[in-house]
Amino acid sequence: MHAYVYKSLRKDDTYVFLAARDAFDRIPAAVRESLGRLEPVLEVELHPGRRLARADASQVMAALDSRGFYLQVPPRPELDPLTEDWGTDA
């Protein structure tokens, strides 16, 4: 399955995967408005074993099949172990 990935210029580390190029009408109006302008960053071929940085390819594919889009938001700091202050001043 082919996907088109866009980044939000209003919200850091927020990306939208679309099943069709520039199919922004698939995204609910309130979500579209909150994201601001979307800039294309990647075209990717998805398959169940594909590794993605912050999403499970099977979940992205399921969302693209059912809704036509997948919204990837940044992890909450309390769930991301790399945001913890380890007391080092490098």
HELIX and SHEET records of a PDB file:
HELIX    1   1 PHE A   24  ARG A   26  5                                   3    
HELIX    2   2 ALA A   29  LEU A   35  1                                   7    
HELIX    3   3 ALA A   57  SER A   66  1                                  10    
HELIX    4   4 PRO A   77  LEU A   79  5                                   3    
HELIX    5   5 PRO A   81  THR A   83  5                                   3    
SHEET    1   A 4 LEU A  38  GLU A  45  0                                        
SHEET    2   A 4 HIS A   2  SER A   8 -1                                        
SHEET    3   A 4 TYR A  15  LEU A  18 -1                                        
SHEET    4   A 4 PHE A  69  GLN A  72 -1                                        
END                                                                             
